[in-house]
């Protein structure tokens, strides 16, 4: 799991049938300091996130795909929560 910020959207009129009706967003990972890094991914949104939201991301295969409740979707990255606040002990 990692924290990210939604920086954009993806529109794909032709996609795998198990992705039909799913919202795709571009997320950029947040560093420990809370600043954006260069690492970006396309993620399936399961919580109604939007551009500018800070989100909790599940990455890499099985756990991400299972969180969607759809058997066997071709998904590696899923937005699983919208973050209200982040506290890091310095």
Rosetta constraint file for C-alpha pairs under 8 A:
AtomPair CA 1 CA 56 HARMONIC 6.88 0.50
AtomPair CA 1 CA 57 HARMONIC 5.48 0.50
AtomPair CA 1 CA 58 HARMONIC 4.75 0.50
AtomPair CA 1 CA 59 HARMONIC 6.22 0.50
AtomPair CA 2 CA 29 HARMONIC 7.19 0.50
AtomPair CA 2 CA 30 HARMONIC 7.76 0.50
AtomPair CA 2 CA 56 HARMONIC 5.91 0.50
AtomPair CA 2 CA 57 HARMONIC 5.32 0.50
AtomPair CA 2 CA 58 HARMONIC 6.86 0.50
AtomPair CA 2 CA 59 HARMONIC 7.91 0.50
AtomPair CA 3 CA 29 HARMONIC 5.99 0.50
AtomPair CA 3 CA 30 HARMONIC 5.56 0.50
AtomPair CA 3 CA 54 HARMONIC 7.01 0.50
AtomPair CA 3 CA 55 HARMONIC 5.74 0.50
AtomPair CA 3 CA 56 HARMONIC 4.85 0.50
AtomPair CA 3 CA 57 HARMONIC 6.03 0.50
AtomPair CA 4 CA 27 HARMONIC 5.89 0.50
AtomPair CA 4 CA 28 HARMONIC 5.23 0.50
AtomPair CA 4 CA 29 HARMONIC 4.10 0.50
AtomPair CA 4 CA 30 HARMONIC 4.87 0.50
AtomPair CA 4 CA 36 HARMONIC 7.65 0.50
AtomPair CA 4 CA 54 HARMONIC 5.60 0.50
AtomPair CA 4 CA 55 HARMONIC 5.33 0.50
AtomPair CA 4 CA 56 HARMONIC 6.49 0.50
AtomPair CA 4 CA 57 HARMONIC 6.87 0.50
AtomPair CA 5 CA 27 HARMONIC 5.44 0.50
AtomPair CA 5 CA 28 HARMONIC 5.38 0.50
AtomPair CA 5 CA 29 HARMONIC 6.50 0.50
AtomPair CA 5 CA 30 HARMONIC 6.88 0.50
AtomPair CA 5 CA 36 HARMONIC 7.52 0.50
AtomPair CA 5 CA 51 HARMONIC 7.72 0.50
AtomPair CA 5 CA 52 HARMONIC 6.21 0.50
AtomPair CA 5 CA 53 HARMONIC 5.69 0.50
AtomPair CA 5 CA 54 HARMONIC 4.29 0.50
AtomPair CA 5 CA 55 HARMONIC 5.93 0.50
AtomPair CA 6 CA 25 HARMONIC 6.63 0.50
AtomPair CA 6 CA 26 HARMONIC 5.82 0.50
AtomPair CA 6 CA 27 HARMONIC 4.41 0.50
AtomPair CA 6 CA 28 HARMONIC 6.47 0.50
AtomPair CA 6 CA 49 HARMONIC 7.71 0.50
AtomPair CA 6 CA 50 HARMONIC 6.43 0.50
AtomPair CA 6 CA 51 HARMONIC 4.81 0.50
AtomPair CA 6 CA 52 HARMONIC 5.34 0.50
AtomPair CA 6 CA 53 HARMONIC 5.56 0.50
AtomPair CA 6 CA 54 HARMONIC 6.39 0.50
AtomPair CA 6 CA 55 HARMONIC 7.21 0.50
AtomPair CA 7 CA 25 HARMONIC 7.63 0.50
AtomPair CA 7 CA 26 HARMONIC 5.67 0.50
AtomPair CA 7 CA 27 HARMONIC 5.64 0.50
AtomPair CA 7 CA 28 HARMONIC 6.65 0.50
AtomPair CA 7 CA 51 HARMONIC 5.33 0.50
AtomPair CA 7 CA 52 HARMONIC 6.16 0.50
AtomPair CA 8 CA 25 HARMONIC 5.79 0.50
AtomPair CA 8 CA 26 HARMONIC 4.87 0.50
AtomPair CA 8 CA 27 HARMONIC 7.15 0.50
AtomPair CA 8 CA 51 HARMONIC 5.72 0.50
AtomPair CA 9 CA 24 HARMONIC 6.08 0.50
AtomPair CA 9 CA 25 HARMONIC 4.31 0.50
AtomPair CA 9 CA 26 HARMONIC 5.57 0.50
AtomPair CA 9 CA 51 HARMONIC 7.52 0.50
AtomPair CA 10 CA 23 HARMONIC 7.88 0.50
AtomPair CA 10 CA 24 HARMONIC 5.34 0.50
AtomPair CA 10 CA 25 HARMONIC 5.71 0.50
AtomPair CA 10 CA 26 HARMONIC 6.91 0.50
AtomPair CA 10 CA 42 HARMONIC 7.77 0.50
AtomPair CA 11 CA 24 HARMONIC 7.22 0.50
AtomPair CA 15 CA 19 HARMONIC 6.44 0.50
AtomPair CA 15 CA 20 HARMONIC 6.85 0.50
AtomPair CA 16 CA 20 HARMONIC 6.91 0.50
AtomPair CA 16 CA 74 HARMONIC 7.74 0.50
AtomPair CA 18 CA 70 HARMONIC 7.72 0.50
AtomPair CA 18 CA 73 HARMONIC 5.68 0.50
AtomPair CA 18 CA 74 HARMONIC 7.61 0.50
AtomPair CA 19 CA 73 HARMONIC 7.16 0.50
AtomPair CA 19 CA 74 HARMONIC 7.89 0.50
AtomPair CA 22 CA 44 HARMONIC 6.53 0.50
AtomPair CA 22 CA 45 HARMONIC 7.07 0.50
AtomPair CA 23 CA 44 HARMONIC 5.85 0.50
AtomPair CA 23 CA 45 HARMONIC 5.50 0.50
AtomPair CA 23 CA 46 HARMONIC 7.90 0.50
AtomPair CA 24 CA 42 HARMONIC 6.52 0.50
AtomPair CA 24 CA 43 HARMONIC 5.62 0.50
AtomPair CA 24 CA 44 HARMONIC 4.76 0.50
AtomPair CA 24 CA 45 HARMONIC 6.06 0.50
AtomPair CA 25 CA 42 HARMONIC 5.60 0.50
AtomPair CA 25 CA 43 HARMONIC 5.34 0.50
AtomPair CA 25 CA 44 HARMONIC 6.41 0.50
AtomPair CA 25 CA 45 HARMONIC 6.67 0.50
AtomPair CA 25 CA 50 HARMONIC 7.86 0.50
AtomPair CA 26 CA 40 HARMONIC 6.87 0.50
AtomPair CA 26 CA 41 HARMONIC 5.74 0.50
AtomPair CA 26 CA 42 HARMONIC 4.51 0.50
AtomPair CA 26 CA 43 HARMONIC 6.21 0.50
AtomPair CA 27 CA 40 HARMONIC 5.57 0.50
AtomPair CA 27 CA 41 HARMONIC 5.45 0.50
AtomPair CA 27 CA 42 HARMONIC 6.21 0.50
AtomPair CA 27 CA 43 HARMONIC 6.81 0.50
AtomPair CA 28 CA 36 HARMONIC 6.42 0.50
AtomPair CA 28 CA 37 HARMONIC 6.64 0.50
AtomPair CA 28 CA 38 HARMONIC 6.85 0.50
AtomPair CA 28 CA 39 HARMONIC 5.67 0.50
AtomPair CA 28 CA 40 HARMONIC 4.38 0.50
AtomPair CA 28 CA 41 HARMONIC 6.62 0.50
AtomPair CA 29 CA 36 HARMONIC 6.01 0.50
AtomPair CA 29 CA 37 HARMONIC 5.67 0.50
AtomPair CA 29 CA 38 HARMONIC 7.29 0.50
AtomPair CA 29 CA 39 HARMONIC 5.59 0.50
AtomPair CA 29 CA 40 HARMONIC 6.33 0.50
AtomPair CA 30 CA 34 HARMONIC 5.42 0.50
AtomPair CA 30 CA 35 HARMONIC 5.42 0.50
AtomPair CA 30 CA 36 HARMONIC 4.59 0.50
AtomPair CA 30 CA 37 HARMONIC 5.71 0.50
AtomPair CA 31 CA 35 HARMONIC 5.44 0.50
AtomPair CA 31 CA 36 HARMONIC 6.13 0.50
AtomPair CA 31 CA 37 HARMONIC 5.99 0.50
AtomPair CA 32 CA 88 HARMONIC 7.70 0.50
AtomPair CA 41 CA 77 HARMONIC 7.38 0.50
AtomPair CA 42 CA 77 HARMONIC 6.91 0.50
AtomPair CA 43 CA 75 HARMONIC 7.94 0.50
AtomPair CA 43 CA 76 HARMONIC 7.64 0.50
AtomPair CA 43 CA 77 HARMONIC 4.76 0.50
AtomPair CA 43 CA 78 HARMONIC 5.00 0.50
AtomPair CA 43 CA 79 HARMONIC 6.24 0.50
AtomPair CA 44 CA 75 HARMONIC 7.46 0.50
AtomPair CA 44 CA 77 HARMONIC 6.47 0.50
AtomPair CA 44 CA 78 HARMONIC 4.79 0.50
AtomPair CA 44 CA 79 HARMONIC 6.07 0.50
AtomPair CA 45 CA 49 HARMONIC 6.53 0.50
AtomPair CA 45 CA 78 HARMONIC 6.09 0.50
AtomPair CA 45 CA 79 HARMONIC 4.90 0.50
AtomPair CA 45 CA 80 HARMONIC 7.29 0.50
AtomPair CA 46 CA 68 HARMONIC 6.90 0.50
AtomPair CA 46 CA 78 HARMONIC 7.07 0.50
AtomPair CA 46 CA 79 HARMONIC 5.90 0.50
AtomPair CA 46 CA 80 HARMONIC 6.06 0.50
AtomPair CA 46 CA 81 HARMONIC 7.96 0.50
AtomPair CA 47 CA 79 HARMONIC 6.91 0.50
AtomPair CA 47 CA 80 HARMONIC 6.29 0.50
AtomPair CA 47 CA 81 HARMONIC 6.11 0.50
AtomPair CA 47 CA 82 HARMONIC 7.24 0.50
AtomPair CA 49 CA 53 HARMONIC 6.28 0.50
AtomPair CA 49 CA 55 HARMONIC 7.52 0.50
AtomPair CA 49 CA 79 HARMONIC 7.91 0.50
AtomPair CA 49 CA 82 HARMONIC 6.61 0.50
AtomPair CA 53 CA 82 HARMONIC 6.84 0.50
AtomPair CA 53 CA 83 HARMONIC 7.64 0.50
AtomPair CA 54 CA 82 HARMONIC 6.05 0.50
AtomPair CA 54 CA 83 HARMONIC 5.43 0.50
AtomPair CA 54 CA 84 HARMONIC 7.75 0.50
AtomPair CA 55 CA 79 HARMONIC 6.53 0.50
AtomPair CA 55 CA 80 HARMONIC 7.42 0.50
AtomPair CA 55 CA 81 HARMONIC 5.55 0.50
AtomPair CA 55 CA 82 HARMONIC 4.36 0.50
AtomPair CA 55 CA 83 HARMONIC 5.11 0.50
AtomPair CA 56 CA 79 HARMONIC 5.92 0.50
AtomPair CA 56 CA 80 HARMONIC 5.63 0.50
AtomPair CA 56 CA 81 HARMONIC 4.86 0.50
AtomPair CA 56 CA 82 HARMONIC 6.10 0.50
AtomPair CA 56 CA 83 HARMONIC 6.44 0.50
AtomPair CA 57 CA 77 HARMONIC 6.85 0.50
AtomPair CA 57 CA 78 HARMONIC 5.70 0.50
AtomPair CA 57 CA 79 HARMONIC 4.60 0.50
AtomPair CA 57 CA 80 HARMONIC 5.72 0.50
AtomPair CA 57 CA 81 HARMONIC 7.21 0.50
AtomPair CA 58 CA 63 HARMONIC 7.20 0.50
AtomPair CA 58 CA 64 HARMONIC 5.25 0.50
AtomPair CA 58 CA 77 HARMONIC 5.73 0.50
AtomPair CA 58 CA 78 HARMONIC 5.22 0.50
AtomPair CA 58 CA 79 HARMONIC 6.37 0.50
AtomPair CA 58 CA 80 HARMONIC 6.57 0.50
AtomPair CA 59 CA 63 HARMONIC 7.63 0.50
AtomPair CA 59 CA 64 HARMONIC 5.81 0.50
AtomPair CA 59 CA 76 HARMONIC 5.78 0.50
AtomPair CA 59 CA 77 HARMONIC 4.53 0.50
AtomPair CA 59 CA 78 HARMONIC 6.57 0.50
AtomPair CA 60 CA 64 HARMONIC 6.34 0.50
AtomPair CA 60 CA 76 HARMONIC 4.70 0.50
AtomPair CA 60 CA 77 HARMONIC 6.15 0.50
AtomPair CA 61 CA 65 HARMONIC 5.97 0.50
AtomPair CA 61 CA 75 HARMONIC 6.44 0.50
AtomPair CA 61 CA 76 HARMONIC 4.44 0.50
AtomPair CA 61 CA 77 HARMONIC 7.30 0.50
AtomPair CA 62 CA 66 HARMONIC 5.94 0.50
AtomPair CA 62 CA 76 HARMONIC 7.63 0.50
AtomPair CA 63 CA 67 HARMONIC 6.24 0.50
AtomPair CA 64 CA 68 HARMONIC 7.25 0.50
AtomPair CA 64 CA 75 HARMONIC 6.96 0.50
AtomPair CA 64 CA 76 HARMONIC 5.98 0.50
AtomPair CA 64 CA 77 HARMONIC 5.86 0.50
AtomPair CA 64 CA 78 HARMONIC 5.44 0.50
AtomPair CA 65 CA 69 HARMONIC 7.57 0.50
AtomPair CA 65 CA 70 HARMONIC 7.43 0.50
AtomPair CA 65 CA 71 HARMONIC 7.90 0.50
AtomPair CA 65 CA 72 HARMONIC 7.01 0.50
AtomPair CA 65 CA 73 HARMONIC 6.07 0.50
AtomPair CA 65 CA 74 HARMONIC 7.38 0.50
AtomPair CA 65 CA 75 HARMONIC 5.45 0.50
AtomPair CA 65 CA 76 HARMONIC 6.55 0.50
AtomPair CA 65 CA 77 HARMONIC 7.71 0.50
AtomPair CA 65 CA 78 HARMONIC 7.30 0.50
AtomPair CA 66 CA 70 HARMONIC 6.78 0.50
AtomPair CA 66 CA 71 HARMONIC 7.11 0.50
AtomPair CA 66 CA 72 HARMONIC 7.87 0.50
AtomPair CA 67 CA 78 HARMONIC 7.78 0.50
AtomPair CA 67 CA 80 HARMONIC 7.76 0.50
AtomPair CA 68 CA 78 HARMONIC 7.91 0.50
